[in-house]
Amino acid sequence: MASSKGSLSPGFLFFMICLVFGACIVWLGLNGWRPEDKFREPESESNATEAALHDSPHTEEMGYEEALGEPLEQAVRHVDRLLAQAMEDAGGSPEWLRLVDVELRFHEQAEYHFQYMEAVLEGNVDGFVLSLEASLAQEMEDVVLSLESGDSQDMDSELDRELPEAILHIAISGAETHRVAVFVTHDPARFEFSSEDLGLESPIMAIIIDDMGDDMAFANSLALLNFPVTFSIWPRSEKMWETELIAYESGLEIMVHQPMEPLEYPEFRPGPGALFIDMDPERIREILQANIERFEYATGLNNHMGSRFTQDEAGMDLLMEVLAEKGLFAVDSLTHPGSVMADQARSHGVPIVVRDVFLDVVQDEHSIVLQLEKTERIALRQGTALAIGHPYPETLQALRTWSTRRNSDVTVVPVSALLERQALAAQETQ
């Protein structure tokens, strides 16, 4: 029987349907659609314009942070790195440079941590001092290094041992920031560093690692440490749900790492789902709620960048309204000293803790270990301390190194335990 000219076989029709369907799948893939996109908040025309202005690429195309902390405190961390480098240049090990004590001081209304340190050398002091002088002169401005004999030292010490060979005083912009007692010994590995008893019972510290949600290998390694680390996860990161699950199954605390506008925007871009001071209140609330609701197990929130937004009273007021409704605590990463986050949190009854130390502004293992030791000393002095780091390879290695020599008198806890300690202290003073 002859077939009619206009008819198509069922097989050919099925082939064409599959071809069109396949083309649609390819188009969606090329345009970045993912199944989880169905959980994103809907975008109106105005929201799409806003996204074009404010959203930015993630991870590889976006720096992790704006400048962290005040300039004087940043300079202190830079000197820490140069001290460790001078130890190596003098034939020693950075592990033979230890932080003994810290003290919060102020200079021209800027706060910083004055540091008393001890360094142990096998040879004479001259090579160490010359290397440090050269690097300070090359890399820093307005820094003065002075040297005095160890037998003239005025540092309190009850150590049953000889006096240091020399004492270094380092001042930045007129403020003394470091005092380093230098000892010379034939066996530095057996040297006993000072350890003051500051009289506080059960000091505790917490460590937050920000910018989580993209590197699964890092997340798994962090979860394997022998102390708890709090995961602060970008709400729009590629592996948000997988990272949250790793933390939850490891018994670790989880926070929302909420992007906020920095002073240097658009040079520094906070990324998708960020809050900006030019947004109307309804949009801020919509973004916040959508970001928080992407999490299953988050108990708190801290700011990513935000040196501008955290100074905005209206924005912080709205943020705390939402956190109070959701039952979340807050952490002020303190990316700017003018932040009003803590004041607004207290006015809304939202528990809040403020960062004490940034661990890895200088991305060097030995420098980061010193920042961890600084956090310990702050905890020993004031009872609690909070450090914040980032998913750098140097940070992970520093955490591993520190775990083998950390002060057993200081317990590492989740951030919520710091808040509980603060609440108990507040009750006792009433």
SULKATA-V126306 format. One record per pair of residues at least 6 apart in sequence whose C-alpha atoms are under 7 Angstrom apart, sorted by the first residue. I is the first residue (numbers start at 1). J is the second residue. D is the distance in Angstrom with one decimal. If there is no record, write none. Layout:
BEGIN
i->I j->J d->D
i->I j->J d->D
END
This chain:
BEGIN
i->41 j->290 d->6.3
i->55 j->271 d->5.2
i->55 j->272 d->4.6
i->56 j->269 d->6.3
i->56 j->271 d->4.7
i->56 j->272 d->6.1
i->57 j->271 d->6.4
i->58 j->271 d->6.2
i->65 j->305 d->6.2
i->66 j->268 d->6.3
i->66 j->305 d->6.1
i->68 j->335 d->5.5
i->68 j->361 d->6.9
i->69 j->335 d->5.6
i->69 j->336 d->6.5
i->72 j->112 d->6.6
i->73 j->112 d->5.1
i->76 j->177 d->6.7
i->77 j->362 d->6.9
i->78 j->362 d->6.7
i->80 j->367 d->6.1
i->81 j->367 d->5.1
i->82 j->132 d->6.7
i->82 j->135 d->6.8
i->83 j->132 d->6.5
i->84 j->94 d->4.9
i->84 j->97 d->6.8
i->84 j->366 d->6.8
i->86 j->128 d->5.6
i->86 j->131 d->5.4
i->86 j->132 d->5.3
i->87 j->93 d->5.9
i->87 j->94 d->5.7
i->87 j->128 d->6.2
i->88 j->94 d->6.3
i->89 j->131 d->6.7
i->90 j->127 d->5.4
i->90 j->128 d->5.0
i->92 j->121 d->6.2
i->94 j->366 d->6.4
i->96 j->119 d->5.7
i->96 j->120 d->5.4
i->96 j->188 d->6.9
i->97 j->118 d->5.8
i->97 j->119 d->4.4
i->97 j->120 d->6.6
i->98 j->117 d->5.6
i->98 j->118 d->5.4
i->98 j->119 d->6.5
i->99 j->115 d->7.0
i->99 j->116 d->6.3
i->99 j->117 d->4.5
i->99 j->118 d->6.5
i->99 j->370 d->6.6
i->99 j->373 d->6.4
i->99 j->374 d->6.7
i->100 j->116 d->5.6
i->100 j->117 d->5.2
i->100 j->118 d->6.8
i->100 j->194 d->6.2
i->100 j->195 d->6.6
i->101 j->115 d->6.0
i->101 j->116 d->5.2
i->101 j->377 d->5.8
i->102 j->113 d->6.0
i->102 j->114 d->5.5
i->102 j->115 d->4.6
i->102 j->116 d->6.3
i->102 j->374 d->6.6
i->102 j->377 d->6.2
i->102 j->378 d->6.7
i->103 j->113 d->5.5
i->103 j->114 d->5.1
i->103 j->115 d->6.6
i->104 j->111 d->6.9
i->104 j->112 d->5.9
i->104 j->113 d->4.7
i->104 j->114 d->6.2
i->105 j->111 d->5.6
i->105 j->112 d->5.5
i->105 j->113 d->6.0
i->105 j->114 d->6.4
i->106 j->112 d->6.2
i->107 j->175 d->6.4
i->114 j->177 d->4.6
i->114 j->178 d->5.9
i->115 j->177 d->6.2
i->115 j->178 d->4.9
i->115 j->179 d->6.3
i->116 j->178 d->6.0
i->116 j->179 d->4.9
i->116 j->180 d->6.0
i->117 j->179 d->6.2
i->117 j->180 d->4.7
i->117 j->181 d->6.3
i->118 j->180 d->5.4
i->118 j->181 d->4.8
i->118 j->182 d->5.9
i->119 j->180 d->6.8
i->119 j->181 d->6.2
i->119 j->182 d->4.8
i->119 j->183 d->6.1
i->120 j->182 d->5.9
i->120 j->183 d->4.8
i->120 j->184 d->5.7
i->120 j->185 d->7.0
i->120 j->188 d->6.0
i->121 j->183 d->6.2
i->121 j->184 d->4.8
i->121 j->185 d->6.2
i->121 j->188 d->6.6
i->122 j->184 d->5.6
i->122 j->185 d->5.2
i->122 j->186 d->5.3
i->122 j->187 d->7.0
i->122 j->188 d->6.6
i->123 j->184 d->6.5
i->124 j->184 d->6.9
i->142 j->172 d->5.9
i->142 j->173 d->5.3
i->143 j->171 d->5.7
i->143 j->172 d->4.6
i->143 j->173 d->6.4
i->144 j->170 d->5.7
i->144 j->171 d->5.2
i->144 j->172 d->6.6
i->145 j->168 d->6.9
i->145 j->169 d->5.8
i->145 j->170 d->4.7
i->145 j->171 d->6.7
i->146 j->168 d->5.9
i->146 j->169 d->5.2
i->146 j->170 d->6.6
i->147 j->166 d->6.9
i->147 j->167 d->5.9
i->147 j->168 d->4.8
i->147 j->169 d->6.4
i->148 j->166 d->5.8
i->148 j->167 d->5.3
i->148 j->168 d->6.6
i->149 j->165 d->6.5
i->149 j->166 d->4.6
i->149 j->167 d->6.3
i->150 j->163 d->6.1
i->150 j->164 d->4.8
i->150 j->165 d->4.8
i->150 j->166 d->4.1
i->150 j->167 d->5.6
i->151 j->163 d->6.3
i->164 j->181 d->5.8
i->164 j->182 d->5.4
i->164 j->183 d->4.6
i->165 j->182 d->5.7
i->165 j->183 d->5.3
i->165 j->184 d->6.5
i->166 j->181 d->6.1
i->166 j->182 d->5.3
i->167 j->179 d->6.9
i->167 j->180 d->5.5
i->167 j->181 d->4.5
i->167 j->182 d->6.0
i->168 j->179 d->5.6
i->168 j->180 d->5.0
i->168 j->181 d->6.5
i->169 j->178 d->5.9
i->169 j->179 d->4.8
i->169 j->180 d->6.6
i->170 j->176 d->5.8
i->170 j->177 d->5.9
i->170 j->178 d->5.1
i->170 j->179 d->6.5
i->171 j->177 d->5.5
i->198 j->380 d->6.5
i->198 j->381 d->6.4
i->200 j->380 d->6.4
i->200 j->383 d->6.5
i->202 j->409 d->6.9
i->202 j->410 d->6.7
i->203 j->379 d->5.5
i->203 j->380 d->5.6
i->203 j->383 d->4.5
i->203 j->384 d->5.9
i->203 j->409 d->7.0
i->203 j->410 d->5.1
i->203 j->411 d->6.5
i->204 j->379 d->6.0
i->204 j->383 d->6.3
i->204 j->384 d->5.0
i->204 j->385 d->6.7
i->204 j->410 d->5.3
i->204 j->411 d->4.7
i->204 j->412 d->5.8
i->204 j->413 d->6.6
i->205 j->376 d->7.0
i->205 j->379 d->6.1
i->205 j->384 d->5.4
i->205 j->385 d->4.6
i->205 j->386 d->5.7
i->205 j->410 d->6.9
i->205 j->411 d->6.3
i->205 j->412 d->5.0
i->205 j->413 d->6.0
i->206 j->385 d->6.5
i->206 j->386 d->5.0
i->206 j->387 d->6.4
i->206 j->412 d->5.5
i->206 j->413 d->5.1
i->206 j->414 d->5.6
i->206 j->415 d->5.5
i->207 j->229 d->5.4
i->207 j->230 d->6.2
i->207 j->386 d->6.0
i->207 j->387 d->4.9
i->207 j->388 d->5.8
i->208 j->229 d->5.9
i->208 j->230 d->4.7
i->208 j->231 d->6.1
i->208 j->232 d->6.6
i->208 j->387 d->6.4
i->208 j->388 d->4.8
i->208 j->389 d->6.2
i->209 j->230 d->6.3
i->209 j->231 d->5.5
i->209 j->232 d->6.0
i->209 j->388 d->5.8
i->209 j->389 d->4.8
i->209 j->390 d->5.1
i->209 j->391 d->6.7
i->210 j->231 d->6.6
i->210 j->232 d->4.7
i->210 j->233 d->6.5
i->210 j->257 d->6.8
i->210 j->388 d->7.0
i->210 j->389 d->6.2
i->210 j->390 d->5.1
i->211 j->232 d->6.4
i->211 j->233 d->5.7
i->211 j->234 d->5.8
i->211 j->257 d->6.9
i->211 j->390 d->6.3
i->211 j->391 d->6.8
i->212 j->231 d->6.6
i->212 j->232 d->5.9
i->212 j->233 d->4.4
i->212 j->234 d->6.1
i->212 j->391 d->6.9
i->213 j->233 d->5.4
i->213 j->234 d->6.0
i->213 j->237 d->5.2
i->213 j->238 d->6.4
i->213 j->239 d->4.9
i->213 j->240 d->4.7
i->213 j->243 d->5.5
i->214 j->237 d->6.0
i->214 j->238 d->5.6
i->214 j->239 d->5.3
i->216 j->243 d->6.7
i->218 j->391 d->6.9
i->219 j->243 d->6.5
i->220 j->246 d->6.9
i->223 j->247 d->6.6
i->223 j->250 d->6.3
i->227 j->412 d->6.3
i->228 j->252 d->6.2
i->228 j->412 d->6.6
i->228 j->413 d->6.2
i->228 j->414 d->6.4
i->229 j->252 d->6.6
i->229 j->414 d->6.8
i->230 j->252 d->6.0
i->230 j->253 d->4.9
i->230 j->254 d->5.9
i->230 j->414 d->6.2
i->231 j->247 d->6.8
i->231 j->253 d->6.3
i->231 j->254 d->5.0
i->231 j->255 d->6.1
i->232 j->254 d->5.9
i->232 j->255 d->4.5
i->232 j->256 d->5.6
i->232 j->257 d->5.1
i->233 j->240 d->6.7
i->233 j->255 d->6.2
i->233 j->256 d->5.4
i->233 j->257 d->5.0
i->234 j->240 d->6.9
i->234 j->256 d->6.4
i->234 j->257 d->4.9
i->234 j->258 d->6.6
i->235 j->256 d->6.4
i->235 j->257 d->6.7
i->235 j->258 d->7.0
i->235 j->291 d->5.5
i->235 j->294 d->6.9
i->236 j->272 d->6.4
i->236 j->273 d->6.8
i->244 j->254 d->6.9
i->247 j->253 d->6.9
i->247 j->254 d->6.8
i->253 j->414 d->6.2
i->254 j->297 d->6.6
i->254 j->298 d->4.7
i->254 j->299 d->6.2
i->255 j->298 d->5.0
i->255 j->299 d->5.9
i->255 j->300 d->4.7
i->255 j->301 d->5.1
i->256 j->292 d->6.7
i->256 j->298 d->6.4
i->256 j->300 d->6.3
i->256 j->301 d->4.5
i->256 j->302 d->6.4
i->257 j->301 d->6.0
i->257 j->302 d->5.3
i->257 j->303 d->5.8
i->257 j->304 d->5.8
i->258 j->274 d->6.9
i->258 j->301 d->6.7
i->258 j->302 d->6.1
i->258 j->303 d->5.0
i->258 j->304 d->5.5
i->259 j->270 d->5.3
i->259 j->271 d->6.6
i->259 j->273 d->6.7
i->259 j->274 d->4.5
i->259 j->275 d->6.5
i->259 j->303 d->6.0
i->259 j->304 d->4.4
i->259 j->305 d->6.4
i->259 j->306 d->6.9
i->260 j->270 d->6.0
i->260 j->274 d->5.0
i->260 j->275 d->4.7
i->260 j->276 d->6.3
i->260 j->303 d->6.4
i->260 j->304 d->5.9
i->260 j->305 d->5.7
i->260 j->306 d->4.2
i->260 j->309 d->5.9
i->261 j->270 d->6.3
i->261 j->274 d->6.9
i->261 j->275 d->6.1
i->261 j->276 d->5.2
i->261 j->305 d->6.6
i->261 j->306 d->4.7
i->261 j->307 d->6.8
i->261 j->308 d->5.7
i->261 j->309 d->5.3
i->262 j->268 d->6.9
i->262 j->305 d->5.6
i->262 j->306 d->4.5
i->262 j->307 d->4.6
i->262 j->308 d->4.8
i->262 j->309 d->6.7
i->263 j->307 d->5.6
i->263 j->308 d->4.8
i->270 j->304 d->7.0
i->270 j->305 d->6.4
i->273 j->287 d->6.4
i->275 j->284 d->6.3
i->276 j->309 d->6.4
i->277 j->309 d->6.0
i->277 j->315 d->6.7
i->299 j->328 d->5.2
i->299 j->329 d->6.6
i->300 j->328 d->4.6
i->300 j->329 d->4.5
i->300 j->330 d->5.5
i->301 j->328 d->6.9
i->301 j->329 d->6.4
i->301 j->330 d->5.0
i->301 j->331 d->6.2
i->302 j->330 d->5.8
i->302 j->331 d->4.7
i->302 j->332 d->5.9
i->302 j->333 d->6.5
i->303 j->332 d->6.6
i->303 j->333 d->6.1
i->305 j->335 d->6.5
i->306 j->335 d->6.7
i->307 j->335 d->5.2
i->307 j->336 d->5.0
i->309 j->315 d->6.8
i->310 j->316 d->6.3
i->310 j->339 d->5.0
i->310 j->340 d->6.1
i->310 j->341 d->5.9
i->311 j->338 d->5.8
i->311 j->339 d->4.5
i->311 j->340 d->5.4
i->313 j->340 d->6.5
i->316 j->341 d->5.9
i->316 j->344 d->6.3
i->317 j->344 d->5.7
i->320 j->344 d->6.7
i->320 j->345 d->5.7
i->320 j->348 d->6.4
i->320 j->350 d->6.8
i->321 j->348 d->6.8
i->323 j->329 d->6.9
i->324 j->348 d->7.0
i->324 j->350 d->5.9
i->329 j->350 d->5.9
i->329 j->351 d->5.0
i->329 j->352 d->5.9
i->330 j->350 d->7.0
i->330 j->351 d->6.2
i->330 j->352 d->4.6
i->330 j->353 d->6.7
i->331 j->352 d->5.4
i->331 j->353 d->5.1
i->331 j->354 d->5.7
i->332 j->341 d->6.4
i->332 j->342 d->6.9
i->332 j->353 d->6.5
i->332 j->354 d->4.8
i->332 j->355 d->6.2
i->333 j->354 d->6.3
i->333 j->355 d->5.2
i->334 j->354 d->6.8
i->334 j->355 d->6.3
i->342 j->352 d->6.5
i->345 j->351 d->6.8
i->345 j->352 d->6.5
i->351 j->419 d->6.7
i->352 j->419 d->6.9
i->353 j->419 d->6.6
i->355 j->386 d->5.2
i->355 j->387 d->6.1
i->355 j->388 d->7.0
i->356 j->385 d->6.2
i->356 j->386 d->5.2
i->356 j->387 d->5.9
i->357 j->375 d->6.5
i->357 j->386 d->6.5
i->357 j->387 d->4.6
i->357 j->388 d->6.4
i->358 j->387 d->5.7
i->358 j->388 d->5.0
i->358 j->389 d->6.1
i->359 j->368 d->5.4
i->359 j->371 d->5.3
i->359 j->372 d->6.7
i->359 j->387 d->6.4
i->359 j->388 d->5.9
i->359 j->389 d->5.0
i->360 j->368 d->5.6
i->360 j->389 d->5.8
i->360 j->390 d->7.0
i->360 j->395 d->6.6
i->363 j->394 d->6.2
i->364 j->394 d->5.9
i->365 j->394 d->5.0
i->365 j->395 d->6.4
i->365 j->397 d->6.6
i->365 j->398 d->5.0
i->366 j->398 d->6.9
i->368 j->395 d->6.6
i->368 j->398 d->6.0
i->369 j->398 d->5.4
i->369 j->402 d->6.0
i->375 j->385 d->6.0
i->375 j->386 d->6.9
i->375 j->387 d->6.5
i->376 j->410 d->6.5
i->378 j->385 d->5.9
i->379 j->385 d->4.8
i->384 j->418 d->6.5
END
